[in-house]
Amino acid sequence: MSIFQSANEWYIYSQNHIYFIENHLAATKPPLNPFHFLLGLMGVIFTVTAIGFTVLIVREEKQAWQQPAPVAAKGADPKPDMREHPLLKLLSAYGMEILLYQIGIIAVLTAAAIGLDRWRDLRNERTKKLTTPAQTEQVPADIP
């Protein structure tokens, strides 16, 4: 087995086979897009909120089917369920609005991530065009 280099490309020669080794050091990684991280975070938050909202709806439906609605005496405040999680209390009051806001944030972050990736690609193409020498067309000798 032998290793050789030709014009910044590395090859391994072994038993009548030649294998090309990619030069990972020469290739630069594209910069990270911060919107991808934010999208992942918002996806987790949205998932937790949606599951909590679903649990809340299922609980309310289950209670409605199991027990008839209690008739409260005049002036009596119904006691809230003390075992209820604060997230479920919040979702009970503002659940649909929270979900809609989260969907809007996810849509904006998605557009921002796509826009940043597109802008970086266009910028890289523009710099490549500026750094590569222009191809000159050869005019045939018989055309004046």
C-alpha positions as CSV (number, residue, x, y, z in Angstrom):
1,M,0.0,0.0,0.0
2,S,1.3,3.4,-0.8
3,I,0.0,7.0,-0.4
4,F,0.8,9.7,-2.9
5,Q,-0.3,13.2,-3.6
6,S,-1.1,14.9,-6.9
7,A,-2.2,18.5,-7.1
8,N,-3.6,18.8,-3.6
9,E,-5.4,15.5,-3.9
10,W,-4.3,12.4,-2.0
11,Y,-4.6,8.8,-3.2
12,I,-4.0,5.4,-1.8
13,Y,-2.7,2.7,-4.1
14,S,-3.4,-0.8,-2.9
15,Q,-3.5,-4.1,-4.8
16,N,-4.2,-2.6,-8.2
17,H,-6.9,-0.2,-6.8
18,I,-6.5,3.5,-6.4
19,Y,-8.7,5.3,-3.7
20,F,-9.2,9.0,-3.6
21,I,-9.0,10.7,-0.2
22,E,-11.0,13.9,0.2
23,N,-9.0,16.8,1.5
24,H,-11.2,17.9,4.4
25,L,-8.7,20.5,5.5
26,A,-9.0,22.4,2.3
27,A,-12.8,22.6,2.3
28,T,-14.2,25.2,4.6
29,K,-17.4,24.6,6.5
30,P,-20.2,27.1,5.9
31,P,-21.0,29.2,9.0
32,L,-23.7,28.1,11.2
33,N,-27.1,29.6,10.8
34,P,-28.4,30.8,14.2
35,F,-32.0,30.6,13.0
36,H,-31.7,26.8,12.8
37,F,-30.9,26.7,16.5
38,L,-33.8,29.0,17.3
39,L,-36.2,27.0,15.1
40,G,-35.2,23.8,17.0
41,L,-35.8,25.5,20.3
42,M,-39.2,26.9,19.2
43,G,-40.1,23.5,17.9
44,V,-39.5,21.9,21.3
45,I,-41.5,24.7,23.0
46,F,-44.3,24.4,20.5
47,T,-44.4,20.6,21.0
48,V,-44.6,21.0,24.8
49,T,-47.3,23.6,24.5
50,A,-49.4,21.6,22.0
51,I,-49.1,18.4,24.2
52,G,-50.2,20.4,27.3
53,F,-53.1,21.9,25.4
54,T,-54.2,18.5,24.3
55,V,-53.9,17.1,27.8
56,L,-56.0,20.0,29.0
57,I,-58.8,19.4,26.4
58,V,-58.8,15.6,27.1
59,R,-59.1,16.2,30.8
60,E,-62.0,18.6,30.4
61,E,-63.8,16.3,28.0
62,K,-63.3,13.4,30.4
63,Q,-64.6,15.3,33.3
64,A,-67.6,16.5,31.3
65,W,-68.5,12.9,30.4
66,Q,-68.0,11.4,33.9
67,Q,-69.8,14.0,36.0
68,P,-72.8,16.2,35.4
69,A,-72.0,19.9,35.8
70,P,-72.3,20.9,39.5
71,V,-74.7,23.6,40.4
72,A,-73.0,26.1,42.6
73,A,-74.8,27.9,45.4
74,K,-75.3,31.6,45.0
75,G,-72.2,33.6,45.9
76,A,-70.1,30.5,46.3
77,D,-66.8,30.4,44.4
78,P,-65.9,27.1,43.0
79,K,-62.5,26.0,44.4
80,P,-59.9,25.5,41.7
81,D,-58.1,22.2,41.4
82,M,-55.0,22.6,43.5
83,R,-53.3,19.6,41.8
84,E,-53.4,21.3,38.4
85,H,-50.0,22.2,36.9
86,P,-49.3,25.9,36.3
87,L,-48.7,25.2,32.6
88,L,-52.2,23.8,32.4
89,K,-53.6,26.8,34.2
90,L,-51.9,29.1,31.7
91,L,-53.1,27.1,28.8
92,S,-56.6,27.0,30.1
93,A,-56.7,30.8,30.0
94,Y,-54.5,31.6,26.9
95,G,-53.8,28.3,25.2
96,M,-55.1,29.0,21.7
97,E,-53.4,32.5,21.6
98,I,-50.1,31.0,22.8
99,L,-50.2,28.3,20.1
100,L,-51.0,30.9,17.4
101,Y,-48.2,33.2,18.5
102,Q,-45.8,30.3,18.5
103,I,-46.8,29.3,14.9
104,G,-46.2,32.9,13.8
105,I,-42.8,32.9,15.4
106,I,-41.9,29.6,13.8
107,A,-43.0,31.0,10.4
108,V,-40.9,34.1,10.8
109,L,-37.8,32.1,11.9
110,T,-38.3,29.8,9.0
111,A,-38.3,32.7,6.5
112,A,-35.3,34.2,8.2
113,A,-33.3,30.9,8.1
114,I,-34.1,30.4,4.4
115,G,-33.4,34.0,3.6
116,L,-30.0,33.9,5.4
117,D,-29.0,30.7,3.7
118,R,-30.0,32.1,0.3
119,W,-28.2,35.4,1.0
120,R,-25.0,33.5,1.9
121,D,-25.2,31.3,-1.2
122,L,-25.6,34.4,-3.4
123,R,-22.7,36.1,-1.7
124,N,-20.5,33.0,-2.2
125,E,-21.4,32.8,-5.8
126,R,-20.7,36.5,-6.3
127,T,-17.3,36.2,-4.7
128,K,-16.4,33.1,-6.7
129,K,-17.3,35.0,-9.9
130,L,-15.0,37.9,-8.9
131,T,-12.1,35.6,-7.9
132,T,-12.1,33.3,-10.9
133,P,-10.5,34.7,-14.1
134,A,-12.9,35.6,-16.8
135,Q,-13.1,33.1,-19.7
136,T,-12.2,34.9,-22.9
137,E,-13.9,33.8,-26.1
138,Q,-11.6,33.1,-29.0
139,V,-12.8,34.6,-32.2
140,P,-12.1,32.6,-35.3
141,A,-9.4,34.1,-37.6
142,D,-11.7,34.2,-40.6
143,I,-14.3,36.5,-39.0
144,P,-13.2,40.2,-39.2
